[in-house]
Amino acid sequence: MKTNNHSTDELEAKLLSRFGTDNHFTVPEGYFDALSGKVMGRIAERKRRRSLIQRWAAAAALVGCLWAGGMLLENQYNKQTAEAEEIQYIEDALDYSMIDNMSIASYLTEAE
């Protein structure tokens, strides 16, 4: 860190001699009068934008839930259809083989 040999008073004197006491920073006329309206307008715009984003997010969530529900229903339907087809296949095979229920019952009791 550099140390400065100049005292604060000397530095202030140099700055005053170089720049003077005039205020060099200015704003356009009526800037602060219109500033609050601009800020409030931007806040309202952000609220509208946020509201729009929330609506889209809610719609996307709803579509996702509907899609997931549809997939679950389709899966359950496919399971029921597969079970019904399997039962029908077994019944058709038994009908084709012409085995009566008494023969099946006796076979199952003998196997135990």
C-alpha positions in Angstrom: 0.0 0.0 0.0 1.4 3.4 -1.0 1.6 6.1 1.6 0.7 9.6 0.5 2.8 12.5 1.9 0.1 15.0 1.1 -2.2 16.0 3.9 -6.0 16.0 3.4 -6.0 19.8 3.3 -3.5 19.9 0.5 -5.4 17.3 -1.5 -8.7 19.2 -1.0 -7.0 22.5 -2.1 -5.7 20.8 -5.2 -9.1 19.4 -6.1 -10.8 22.8 -5.5 -8.2 24.6 -7.6 -8.6 22.1 -10.4 -12.4 21.6 -10.5 -13.7 24.6 -8.5 -16.9 24.6 -6.4 -19.4 24.3 -9.2 -21.7 21.2 -9.3 -20.7 19.4 -12.5 -23.4 16.8 -12.2 -26.8 17.8 -13.7 -30.0 16.0 -14.5 -32.6 17.0 -17.1 -35.3 19.4 -16.1 -38.2 17.5 -14.4 -36.3 14.2 -14.2 -37.2 13.5 -10.6 -40.8 14.5 -11.2 -41.2 11.8 -13.8 -39.0 9.3 -12.1 -41.7 7.9 -9.7 -44.1 7.4 -12.6 -41.5 5.5 -14.6 -40.6 3.3 -11.7 -44.2 2.5 -10.9 -44.8 1.7 -14.6 -42.0 -0.7 -14.6 -43.2 -2.4 -11.4 -46.7 -2.8 -12.9 -45.1 -4.2 -16.1 -43.1 -6.7 -14.0 -46.2 -7.8 -12.1 -48.0 -8.4 -15.4 -45.1 -10.3 -16.8 -44.9 -12.4 -13.6 -48.6 -13.0 -13.7 -48.3 -14.2 -17.3 -45.4 -16.5 -16.4 -47.4 -17.9 -13.5 -50.3 -18.6 -15.8 -48.1 -20.4 -18.3 -46.5 -22.4 -15.5 -50.0 -23.4 -14.1 -51.1 -24.4 -17.6 -47.9 -26.5 -18.1 -48.5 -28.2 -14.7 -52.1 -28.9 -15.6 -51.1 -30.4 -19.0 -48.4 -32.5 -17.2 -50.9 -33.8 -14.7 -53.4 -34.7 -17.4 -50.8 -36.4 -19.5 -49.6 -38.4 -16.4 -53.2 -39.4 -15.6 -53.8 -40.5 -19.1 -50.7 -42.6 -19.1 -51.8 -44.3 -15.8 -55.2 -45.0 -17.2 -53.8 -46.4 -20.4 -51.4 -48.6 -18.5 -54.3 -49.9 -16.3 -56.4 -50.5 -19.4 -53.5 -52.4 -21.1 -53.1 -54.6 -18.0 -56.8 -55.4 -17.9 -56.8 -56.1 -21.6 -53.8 -58.4 -21.3 -55.4 -60.3 -18.4 -58.6 -60.7 -20.4 -56.7 -62.0 -23.4 -54.7 -64.4 -21.3 -57.9 -65.8 -19.7 -59.5 -66.1 -23.1 -56.4 -67.9 -24.4 -56.5 -70.4 -21.6 -60.2 -71.0 -22.0 -59.8 -71.5 -25.8 -56.9 -73.9 -25.2 -59.0 -75.9 -22.7 -62.0 -76.0 -25.1 -59.7 -77.1 -27.9 -58.1 -79.9 -25.8 -61.6 -81.1 -24.9 -60.7 -81.8 -21.3 -63.6 -81.7 -18.9 -63.5 -80.1 -15.5 -63.6 -83.4 -13.7 -60.4 -84.5 -15.4 -58.7 -81.3 -14.5 -59.8 -81.6 -10.8 -58.6 -85.1 -10.5 -55.2 -84.2 -12.1 -54.8 -81.4 -9.7 -55.7 -83.5 -6.6 -53.3 -86.3 -7.7 -50.5 -83.8 -8.1 -50.7 -82.7 -4.5 
